[in-house]
Amino acid sequence: MKDKTKQILKLGYKLTEIGEIPEEWEVVRLGDKNERVAEIIMCQSPPSSTYNDRGVGLPFLQGKAEFGEIYPTLKIYTSRPTKIAERRDILISVRAPVGEVNLTPSKCCIGRGLSAIRPKPSKLDYKFAFYYSKQANHQLLAMATGSTFGAVKKEDLISFLIPLPPLPEQQKIAEILSTVDEAIQKSDEIIEKTRELKKGLMQQLLTRGISHTKFKQTEIGEIPEEWKVVRLGEITEIIGGGTPSTRDSHYWNGNIPFVIPTDITNLRNNYLERTENYITEEGLKNSSAKLLPVGTVLLTSRATIGFCAINKIPVATNQGFASLICGERVLNSYILYSMRFITNKLESLASGSTFREVSKTTLKSLKLPLPPFLEQRKIAEILSTVDEKIEVERRRKEKLEELKKGLMQVLLTGKVRVTGSLESVES
């Protein structure tokens, strides 16, 4: 049996407790006293009376709730720190949820939901250990015990298995993964800045317009002199939704796309092109749902309020929508951005005890500023361009995340080896 195993192993590799790894790599336990690759610091929460948000004492991390992608957010401080994590320690969530991993950005106190791993620099690169712990958190999940909630004990962390390439190779692996992480962080920053830009543009464009110098006071505030104040019911037809009986199979799995709120809340752009659910012609006739033409603004009006999109296919919706069919005086994309701009107002207009809803009557009487049609188009085009930039950057970030996932799988297991430099990777 051993001979057969050797035959299928890649040349230069060996089989270990954590799988196939290069022959010159070792497998060690984090707390192995002989190897001395890391120190494990278990948690202990300070008295709650010492907590503050004024920056007095050391930052205090209680658990996974403060974690980010790499570093936690430091919000709470304690004037009487107990267990201390140093900068570059690896933080592991040891109570439900178990297995989440972050790096310590600075010296801080850790509470009972966390433990810290402090690699010995001469043996274990801290970033390599961080990335491997993220990749192998299934080991930690398997270790979790406890009748009330899963928990990882010190003994579990001591026995946590980790591959140990030569230190220069660890550092090169960590450098590659860090480079991808930096690119992901840059994408995050671009997305956030562009969202802030959009927020400011919406405020400017939807209240002040483009290049106006004369304004007038109205019941909804100051607007350009050429604009009008209209009720939503004057410029759109507002259509409610409905759901066919789920007891009748003849009403479902037809050819009419059927929209529910999650189709809109999970949407990443302004347009709805497909749905998860379909109903039949019979289902449409036997419910209060209506077939909505292409170009309708689908607005969520119940429970989750204020999400909207424009349909590119004829659809019907459930009763969680008040859909807006735009008349000749108004552009659907202008209405879409207007509804998003006043989401907070829509939520404040909602009522109901079982679930909150903005009624069709309330929506019909809702007052909005209405620019001339050509200016509506220009406003919508500007905001749409910003949305497209956000979407392009979001897709770039997703590709980087996929790249990172693939690199972690092959680099941290030695399936792809890193040689002399960052660009020098051999398979």
Buried (B, 14 or more C-beta within 10 A) or exposed (E): EEEEEEEEEEEEBBEEEBEBBBEEBBBBBBBBEEBEBBBBBBBEBBEEEBBEEEEEBBBBBBBBEBBEEBBBEBEBBBBEBBBBBEEBBBBBBBBBBBBBBBBBBEEBBBBBBBBBBBBEEEBBBBBBBBBBBBBBBEBBEEBBEEEEEBBBBBEBBBBBBBBBBEBEBBBBBBBBBBEBBEBBBBBBEBBEEBEEEBEEBBEEBBBBBEEBEEBEEEEEEEBBEEBBBBBBBBBBEBBBBBBBEEEEEBBBEBEBBBBBBBBBEEBEBBEBEEBEBBBBEBBBEBBBBBBBEEBBBBBBBBEBBBBBBBBEBEBBBBBBBBBBBBEEBBBBBBBBBBBBBBBEEBEEBBEEEEEBBBBBEBBBEBEBBBBBEEBBBBBBEBBBEBBEBBBEBBEBBEEBBEEBEEBBEBBBBBBBBBEEEEEEBEE
